[in-house]
Amino acid sequence: MNASIRRLFAANSSWSVDLLIRLMLGAIFVFHGWGKVTGIEGTIGFFQKIGLEPATLLAYLAAYGEVIGGILIAAGLATRLAALNCAVIMLVAIVSVHLGQGFKGMEFQLLILVASLQLLITGAGRWSLDALVFGKQSA
């Protein structure tokens, strides 16, 4: 088997894939969180409507948890802690909002949850502030 085919099918973790997943996941959380922050009254109202109480506290925690968690994930700093935070936020969103919609209504949220869990388990990867500050860690 030639080297190109071997590389194509090799089961190696790549720093570039880790970095791309981390950057995209971080951007998604920052984008969605910023929408909650800038529209916090609407977020509070929505939380009240679906029965998440105390709505004001939970709206602020979700909004700023997504923004700060997304920034930390993108930077690869305190990645496992930020990923745990974001996984919990997604789990609450799935259970409280999307579960009744069936798989078609929650596939995006499930993908974001799984990506957060992947970072929780494996860490940020080689190209991260975690690696720079704490050294290379194995999963």
VENRACOR-V906866 format. One line per field, one symbol per residue. phi: phi as a letter, one per 40 degrees, with the letter a starting at -180 (. if undefined). burial: + if it has 9 or more other ideal C-beta (glycine too) atoms within 8 Angstrom, else -. A space follows every 10 residues. Layout:
phi->???
burial->???
This chain:
phi->.ccccdccbc cbcbcccdcc cccccccccc ccccccccbc cccccccccc gcbccccccc cccccccccc cccccgbfcc ccccdcccdc ccccccbcdc cgdccbcccc cccccccccc ccgcgccacd cccbgcbcc
burial->-----+---- ----+--++- +++-++++++ ++++-++--+ --++++++-- -+--+--+++ -+++++++++ +++++++-++ -++++++-++ ++++-+-+-- -----+--++ -++-++++++ -++++--+++ +--------
